Amino acid sequence: MRVIRKYANRRLYDTQQSRYVTLEDLRRLIIEEEPFRVEDAKSGEDLTRTILLSIIIEQEQADSDAEVFSNDLLAQLIRVYDMSSPLPLARYLEQGTQLMLEQQKRMQSQWQQAIRHSPMEFMRELAEENMRFWQKTLNQPNQTDEDDTPDKSS
């Protein structure tokens, strides 16, 4: 795994390539599915999540046509954090996003090839796959909630 060090002057240093990098460089690593970890140069604290959020903010500000997080969605996410028992939102977002990316790749692949099925058949298969995914996801017990749930018999 590539290690990126963040210094007090806010600069990011790629230890593998021995050079300073930008958020755009890190965005390209993400697109290329190259794993990396950002750590504080002094303490070694993992700062990856903060840097990933910074990349998202930069993308949101750069292209208003590609906006993913509307004001309403951001407000709803803030409300989730304030819930006494927050939803297992991360798991659903991760799985839903993964499904969306897989389907996007699948659709691109299908359109590049000669269409074997009618467009309606392809859309039906896609809808069935979505249903199976969400049924599986919603039927999975939340691992962290099970461990934290008090025994109701006591």
C-alpha positions as CSV (number, residue, x, y, z in Angstrom):
1,M,0.0,0.0,0.0
2,R,1.3,3.4,-1.0
3,V,1.9,5.8,2.0
4,I,1.3,9.5,1.6
5,R,2.6,11.7,4.4
6,K,0.8,15.0,5.2
7,Y,3.0,17.6,6.7
8,A,2.1,20.6,8.9
9,N,2.4,22.9,5.9
10,R,-0.6,20.9,4.4
11,R,1.6,19.4,1.7
12,L,1.2,15.7,0.7
13,Y,4.3,13.6,0.1
14,D,4.2,10.3,-1.8
15,T,6.8,8.1,-0.2
16,Q,6.8,5.6,-3.1
17,Q,7.5,8.2,-5.8
18,S,9.5,10.5,-3.5
19,R,7.6,13.6,-4.6
20,Y,4.9,16.0,-3.4
21,V,1.4,15.2,-4.7
22,T,-1.9,17.1,-5.0
23,L,-5.5,16.0,-4.2
24,E,-5.9,15.6,-8.0
25,D,-3.0,13.1,-8.0
26,L,-4.7,11.2,-5.2
27,R,-8.0,11.3,-7.1
28,R,-6.3,9.6,-10.0
29,L,-4.9,6.9,-7.7
30,I,-8.5,6.2,-6.6
31,I,-9.8,6.0,-10.1
32,E,-6.9,3.6,-10.9
33,E,-7.9,1.6,-7.8
34,E,-4.4,2.1,-6.3
35,P,-4.7,1.7,-2.6
36,F,-3.1,4.3,-0.4
37,R,-3.0,5.6,3.2
38,V,-2.5,9.2,4.2
39,E,-0.8,9.7,7.5
40,D,0.3,12.6,9.6
41,A,4.1,13.0,9.1
42,K,4.7,13.5,12.9
43,S,2.2,11.3,14.7
44,G,1.5,8.7,12.0
45,E,-2.3,9.2,12.6
46,D,-4.4,7.9,9.7
47,L,-5.8,10.9,7.8
48,T,-7.1,9.0,4.8
49,R,-10.7,9.7,5.5
50,T,-10.2,13.4,5.9
51,I,-8.3,13.6,2.6
52,L,-11.0,11.6,0.8
53,L,-13.6,14.0,2.0
54,S,-11.4,16.9,0.8
55,I,-11.2,15.3,-2.7
56,I,-15.0,15.0,-2.7
57,I,-15.4,18.7,-1.7
58,E,-13.0,19.7,-4.4
59,Q,-14.9,17.8,-7.0
60,E,-18.3,19.1,-5.8
61,Q,-17.0,22.7,-6.1
62,A,-15.2,22.2,-9.5
63,D,-18.2,20.9,-11.5
64,S,-21.7,21.9,-10.5
65,D,-23.2,19.8,-13.3
66,A,-21.7,16.7,-11.6
67,E,-23.0,17.6,-8.2
68,V,-23.6,14.4,-6.1
69,F,-24.4,15.9,-2.7
70,S,-27.3,18.3,-2.9
71,N,-28.0,20.6,0.1
72,D,-31.0,18.5,1.1
73,L,-28.9,15.3,1.0
74,L,-26.1,16.9,3.1
75,A,-28.7,18.1,5.6
76,Q,-30.2,14.6,5.9
77,L,-26.7,13.1,6.4
78,I,-26.1,15.6,9.3
79,R,-29.4,14.5,10.8
80,V,-28.3,10.9,10.7
81,Y,-25.3,11.7,12.8
82,D,-27.6,13.4,15.4
83,M,-29.8,10.3,15.8
84,S,-29.7,8.6,19.2
85,S,-29.2,5.3,17.4
86,P,-27.7,6.1,14.0
87,L,-28.7,4.0,11.0
88,P,-26.2,1.6,9.5
89,L,-25.9,4.0,6.6
90,A,-22.3,3.4,5.7
91,R,-23.0,-0.2,4.8
92,Y,-26.0,0.6,2.6
93,L,-24.1,3.5,0.9
94,E,-21.0,1.4,0.2
95,Q,-23.0,-1.6,-1.1
96,G,-25.4,0.6,-3.2
97,T,-22.5,2.5,-4.7
98,Q,-20.7,-0.7,-5.5
99,L,-23.8,-2.1,-7.2
100,M,-24.2,1.2,-9.2
101,L,-20.5,1.1,-10.3
102,E,-20.8,-2.6,-11.3
103,Q,-23.9,-2.0,-13.3
104,Q,-22.4,1.0,-15.0
105,K,-19.5,-1.1,-16.1
106,R,-21.9,-3.8,-17.2
107,M,-24.0,-1.4,-19.2
108,Q,-20.9,0.1,-20.9
109,S,-19.7,-3.4,-21.8
110,Q,-23.1,-4.4,-23.1
111,W,-23.4,-1.4,-25.4
112,Q,-19.9,-1.9,-26.7
113,Q,-20.7,-5.4,-27.8
114,A,-23.4,-6.3,-30.2
115,I,-26.7,-6.3,-28.3
116,R,-27.5,-10.0,-27.7
117,H,-30.9,-9.4,-26.2
118,S,-33.5,-6.9,-26.8
119,P,-33.1,-3.7,-24.8
120,M,-36.2,-4.6,-22.8
121,E,-34.7,-8.0,-21.8
122,F,-31.5,-6.3,-20.7
123,M,-33.4,-3.8,-18.5
124,R,-35.5,-6.7,-17.0
125,E,-32.3,-8.5,-16.1
126,L,-30.9,-5.4,-14.5
127,A,-34.1,-4.8,-12.5
128,E,-34.0,-8.4,-11.2
129,E,-30.4,-8.0,-10.2
130,N,-31.3,-4.8,-8.3
131,M,-34.1,-6.6,-6.5
132,R,-31.9,-9.5,-5.5
133,F,-29.2,-7.1,-4.2
134,W,-31.6,-5.0,-2.1
135,Q,-33.4,-8.1,-0.7
136,K,-30.0,-9.6,0.3
137,T,-28.8,-6.2,1.8
138,L,-32.0,-5.6,3.8
139,N,-32.1,-9.1,5.1
140,Q,-28.5,-9.0,6.4
141,P,-28.3,-8.3,10.2
142,N,-26.3,-5.3,11.1
143,Q,-23.2,-6.8,12.7
144,T,-22.4,-3.8,15.0
145,D,-26.1,-3.4,16.1
146,E,-26.3,-7.1,17.2
147,D,-23.2,-6.7,19.4
148,D,-24.6,-3.5,21.0
149,T,-28.2,-4.6,21.5
150,P,-29.0,-5.2,25.2
151,D,-30.5,-8.5,26.2
152,K,-34.2,-7.9,26.4
153,S,-34.7,-10.9,28.7
154,S,-32.9,-9.2,31.6
